[in-house]
Structures are given as structure tokens and as C-alpha cells.
């Protein structure tokens, strides 16, 4: 009976691991849009420095132009969860 229990545990472990996804690699050069752009509190430092308020859009440059509000960051390192890692270097993009 213990033999069958061991086999079931191994099969279950293999099955569960087949449905997990690997963490995104921490590649540099990523661009993220700022989700709170144009909303109340968009310029609060707590919101600006929270990686969860940004969405990954790719590795190309953002097309933001202006001088007033942050619209995203580029050339950033991914934190492994699809958000920028603000402990690493990045470039702020702003627009009106």
C-alpha cells in the first residue's frame, strides 16, 4: 500500500508542476505605462514609486512627450511579476 501511495504522490507532484509557470526573467530595457496617468493622485510619490501601478507594454520606447505628468518608465528592469523594479535604473517618461 505504501508503494502505491508513493507513486500517487510522485504523479501528483509532476501533474502540479506541469501547470505552474516560470517567473518572468529580469530583462532590462522594458517599458511600462503608468496606470494612474490622468487620475486623481497621479502625482503622489507613493503612487509614482509603486511598481504595481505600472503595466508592461514591451521593449520599445514609450511615445510620451511633454513636461507635466509621468506617463510611464522605460529602460527598466522587470521585478519578475510584470512591473518595473525601481531599485534598478530606469528612465521616466512624461507628457502633458
C-alpha positions in Angstrom: 0.0 0.0 0.0 2.9 2.4 0.8 4.3 1.7 -2.6 1.1 2.9 -4.3 0.9 6.0 -2.1 4.4 6.9 -3.1 3.6 6.5 -6.8 0.5 8.7 -6.4 2.5 11.4 -4.6 5.0 11.4 -7.5 2.3 11.6 -10.1 0.6 14.4 -8.3 3.8 16.4 -8.0 4.5 16.0 -11.7 1.0 17.0 -12.6 1.0 20.1 -10.4 4.4 21.2 -11.8 3.1 21.0 -15.3 0.6 23.8 -14.6 3.0 26.2 -13.0 4.6 29.0 -14.9 8.1 30.2 -14.6 8.8 33.6 -13.3 9.5 36.2 -15.9 13.2 36.8 -16.3 14.5 40.1 -15.1 15.4 41.6 -18.5 16.4 45.2 -18.8 15.1 47.6 -21.5 11.4 47.1 -20.7 8.8 49.8 -21.0 5.8 50.3 -18.6 2.8 52.6 -18.8 1.7 54.4 -15.6 -1.8 53.2 -14.9 -2.8 56.2 -12.8 -2.0 58.8 -15.5 -4.9 61.3 -15.7 -6.4 60.1 -12.5 -6.7 61.8 -9.1 -3.5 61.3 -7.1 -1.4 60.6 -10.2 1.5 62.8 -8.9 1.6 61.4 -5.4 5.1 60.0 -4.7 3.5 56.9 -3.1 1.7 56.1 -6.3 4.6 57.1 -8.6 7.0 54.8 -6.8 4.7 51.8 -6.6 5.6 49.3 -9.3 2.1 47.7 -9.1 0.8 50.9 -10.7 2.6 50.2 -14.0 1.8 47.8 -16.8 4.4 46.1 -19.0 4.0 47.2 -22.7 7.1 45.8 -24.3 10.7 46.7 -25.0 10.2 49.6 -27.4 10.4 53.2 -26.3 7.2 55.0 -25.0 5.9 57.7 -27.2 5.2 60.2 -24.4 6.1 63.9 -24.9 5.5 66.8 -22.6 6.6 68.3 -19.3 3.8 67.8 -16.8 2.9 64.2 -15.6 4.5 60.8 -15.6 3.1 58.5 -18.3 5.5 55.6 -17.8 9.0 54.4 -17.4 11.3 52.8 -19.9 14.7 51.1 -19.9 13.6 49.4 -16.7 14.3 46.0 -15.2 11.4 43.8 -14.6 10.7 42.7 -11.0 9.7 39.2 -12.1 6.0 40.0 -11.9 5.5 42.3 -14.9 6.2 45.5 -13.1 9.3 47.8 -13.0 12.0 47.3 -10.3 12.6 50.8 -9.0 15.7 49.7 -7.1 17.4 49.5 -10.5 17.9 52.2 -13.1 15.1 53.4 -15.4 14.1 56.4 -17.5 11.0 58.4 -16.6 8.7 59.5 -19.5 6.3 62.4 -19.0 3.6 64.1 -21.0 1.0 66.8 -20.6 
